[in-house]
Amino acid sequence: MQNILVTGGLGYIGSHTVVVLQQAGFKVTVIDDLSNAEANVLDKIEKITGIRPCFKHIDLKDNIHVLDFFKKNKIDGVIHFAAFKAVGESVEKPLAYYENNILGLLNVLNAMKEFNVNHFIFSSSCTVYGQAKYMPITENTPLKQPESPYGKTKAMGEEIIADFVAAYNKSAIALRYFNPVGAHKSGNIGEIPNGIPNNLLPYITQTAKGIRKELSVFGGDYETRDGTAIRDYIDVNDLAEAHLLALQFLINKKNTEKLEFFNLGSGVGSTVLEIIKAFETANGIKIPYQISNRRAGDIQEAYADFSKAKKILNWQPQTSLEESMKTAWLFQNSITEN
């Protein structure tokens, strides 16, 4: 049984990916520093799959501990989620983002080199495209300077990985995903933000629950059909499945390039107000909101062309937006009741 290391594996996308890896027969070891996750997610993963992943509480910025972990554990592949991820916060705290996201990545890659681990999946982002000139965004869309330090760490990460695989004969895939939404259908795992949510859907569910007085819609003066920003919202379970397919693709040596890039999105652009309406319709709840100023680092519009992932990885979204709205609300109710 192959042992896959999932860094940041107790986080939102990481935990869902651990579930699909275990269900596919992989042994999973999770490293997480618990800076943006709770240890009880291990219990919830075990509740879903019947298997408790091995867990190590390690800060990836600590190179000594990272090397020690790889020395003591036979790892067959790495899926790297561990990173700070809030666009707005990265504008306010750029040095923290560069230190955490880049140093953690470097230490993991260095350990892979030292202990001969060959397969690497990188959690990248559509932010590497900046504000693209044309929609939808393909993998051939020219990369632009990202609007935020968070986006810059993802672009830098891809460049570092490209040099790494070329120099040390490794194989890697960078998955550039758009806006993850939804939760596991069991209601056991989902997105739990620290403090005020940076992502739209947790802000909506917390407002629906009365935790937040009202939803702030950042910017009502964009050049879009209703004035609010357009994003591509992709279900987290579909994203998790893509990580499994990408890993199997590398393990089975189907890649023709040392580093491959794939966009993961629904292919549909929705405005903020359309997402609010979709949530209200799916769950029968009204969401109070106000239009506020644009947020630093945000772009006007982004949605994906996922045809490359469909053709090469045999991946495509399976979950409707309505279903994502329902599972997000199910999860919000489960954590509020607990």
N, C-alpha and C positions, 0 to 999 in steps of 0.2 A: 504494500500500500504506500503510495507516494505521499510524502509529508510536505504540505504547502504552507509557507509562512504568509500570514495575512497581517501586515502592519496596519495599525488603526482599525483592527478587526472588530472592536466593540462599538465603533461609530455607526452612523446611519447606513451608508452604502456598504461598509465593511461587514456589518453583522448580517445583512441580507446575503452577501456573497459567501460568508462562512456557511450559512444554511444550505445554499445550493451546492457548494463544494462537498459538504458532508453527505448530502443526499445523492451526489454522484459517485460516492465511494472514496473520496480523498480523506486522508488524515489531515487535520488542520491544526496548526499552532498559531496562536494570536499573540502579537506584541502590541501593547497599548500603554500609553503613559497616563491614561485616565484624565487628561486635561479637558477633554470634551466628550467624555463617555462615562457610563456607570458600570461598575463591576458586576452588578446584578444582570446585565445583559447576557452574561454567561449562562445564568439560570434559564433565561428566556430562550436562548438558542437550544439548550438541552431539552427544554419543554417541547420545542417544535420538532427536533430531529431525533431525540432520544440519545444523543451523543453530546458529551461535554468536551468542547475543544480544549486542548492544552493552552494554558494562559501564562504569559510572562509579563510582569509589570516592569517595563524598561523604557527609559527615555532615549530615543534614538540619537540624540545629540551627544550621548555618552559613548564614545567610540570603544572604550575598554569593555563595557558591558555588552555592546553589540557583538564585538569579536568573540567574547567569551561564550555568548549564546550560540553563535554559529559553530564554534569549536565543539560544543557539547551536544549539538543537535544536527542530525543529518537532514538537510533541507533540499528538496528537489525543485522548488520553484518559489518565487516571491511575487505576491500581489501587494503593491505599495500604495496604501491609502493615507498613511499617517501624515497629516499636514494641517496647519491652520487654514481656514477656508472662507472667512467672511470678507467680502470685497470692501465694505465700508470700514471695517476695523483695520484692514491692511493699510488703508490710506492714513489712518490715525497712528498706527504702530508699525511702520514699514520695517524697522530693524528687527523686530521680533519675528516677523514673517520671513525675512531673508534668513535669519539664523535658524529658525525651526525647520522651515521647508527645504532649504538647500543643504544644511549641515546633516540633517537626518537622512536625506537621500544619499549624500556622499558616503556616509558611514555604512549604509546598507550595501551600496555598490562595492565599496572597498572589501566588505566581508564576503560578498559573493565572489569577488576575484580571489581572495585568499583561500576560500574553501570550496572553490570549483562548483558554484551553483550557476546554472546556465540559462534559466528561463525567468524573465522579469516582465510583469505587467504593471504599467504606470497609470495611476489615476490622474489623467490630465483634464483639460477643460476647454470649452469653446472660447474662453477668454483669450486664448492665444491668437485668435483671429482679429481681436479688437473690434471696431465697428466696420464690418465688412461692407463693401460697396454694393454687392449684389446678393440676393437671396434666391434659393436657399444656399447655405454654406456647404461646400464640398471640401474634401481633403486637399484639393488643389487650389482652394481659395488662398490668395496671398496672405501670409501672416503679417500682422501689423503690431506696432508697439501696443501692448495691452494697456488698458486704461487704469489699472490698479497694481499695486505691489503684489497682491495675490496672483493676478494674471501673469505678472512678470516672473514669479517663481515657477509657474507651470511652464512658461516658454523656456526659461533657463534650464529647468529640469529636463525638458525634451532634448535640448542641445547637449547637456551633460551625458544623457543616456546614449545619444548618437555617437559621441566620442568613445564612450565606455564599450559599447558593443563592437565598434570597429577595432579598437585596440586589443580587446581581450577575447574576441571570437565568441561573444554571447549573443542571445536572441531576446528581443524585447518587442512589446507592443505598447503603444501609448493610446489609451482610449480617451478621446476628447468628448466628454459628455456635456449635455446642455443642462436643463434644470430638473433635478430629481424631485419626484413627488410621490405621495402615497406611502403605504406601509404594508407589512406582511398581512395576508388575509386572516391570520389567526388573531391579529390585534396585539401580539406579544412584543414585536419589535417595530420601531419606527424612528422618526426624527425627534430627538429631545434637545432643543437648543439651550445653551447657557444664557440666562438673562433674557433680554428682549430679542426675539427672533430676527435674524438677518434675512432668512428666506421667507417667501410669500406664504406658502401653505401653512407652516406652523403658526405664523402670525394670524392667519384666518381662523385656524382651529382654536387658538387661545382666545381670540376675540369672541368666537361663537360660544365658548365655554364661560365667558365672563371674566377670564383672567386679565384680559386687556379691555380697556374701555371702548376703544375703537381701533380700526385698522388704518394705518397711515399708508396712503398710496403715494409713492415718491415720484412726483412729476405728472402733471396733467396737461402739459403743453408740448408733448412730443408730436412729431409729424406722422401720426398714426391714425387709424380709423376712429378712435375715441379719445386720443390725446395721451393715453397711457402706454408705457413701454411694452414691446412685444417680445415674448420669450417662447422657447420650445420646451414644453413640460413632458418629461419622460418618466414612466413609472419605475420605482426603485427595484422592483422585482425583475423587470425586463433588463435593467442595468446589470443586476447581479448575474443573470443568465449569460449576458455578453462576456462577463469576466471568466466564467466557466468555459465558454466556447473559445475564447482567446487563449486561455491556458492550454486547453486540449490541442489547439492549432499549433502551438509552439512545441508541446511535448511530442506530438506526432510528426514534427519536422515538416510541416506543410508551408512554412513561410519561405518566401523567395528573397526577402530582404532581411538584413540583420535587425532593422527597426521598422516596424509597420505602424501606420496611423489609421485610426478608425473614428469617424463621428458616430456618436450614439445619441439619437434624438427621436422624437415622434414624427418629424417631418412637417409638423403643423405649428404655425406661430399663433399664440393667443395673447391678447392684451391682458393687463392686470384686471380690468373691469370684467372681462369675459371669464376669467378664472373665478372671480368672486361670484359671478352669476352661476357658473357651473357648480360651485360648491353649494350655493343656496338651493339650486334645483335638485341636486343629488340627495341632499340631506334635509330639505324642508326647513331651512333656518335662514333668517335674514342677518346680514353682516353690516353693522354700522361702520362707515368709513369716512375719511376726509382726505382730500387731495392736499399734499404738502409739497415742499420744495424737492427738486431732483436731488438724488444722492450722489456724492462724489464717487467717481469711478464707474458709474453705470453708463451703458450704451442704450441706444434707442431700440434696436431690433436685432434679433438673432434667432434663426431656426435652421434645422439641419437637413441636409440630404444624406440619408443613411444607406444609399444604394451599394456603396462599397462593402459595408459590413454585411449586408444582405447577400451579396454575391460571393464574398470570400469566406465569411464566418458562418454563413447560413443563419444569420440573426435578423430578426425584425421585431418591432414592438408587438406585444400580444394583449396589452391591458388598455382598456378604454379610459379616457379622462374621467368619465363618471365613476368608474370603479376606483380610480386613484383617489377621488374626492371622498368616496365612502370609506375606504380603508384608513385614510388619514384621520377621519372623524372617529372611526372605531378605535384607533390607537389612542387618540387624545382622550377619549372617554375611559379607556382602560387605565391610563396612567393617572388620571385625575381621581378615579375611584380607589386606586391603590395608594 
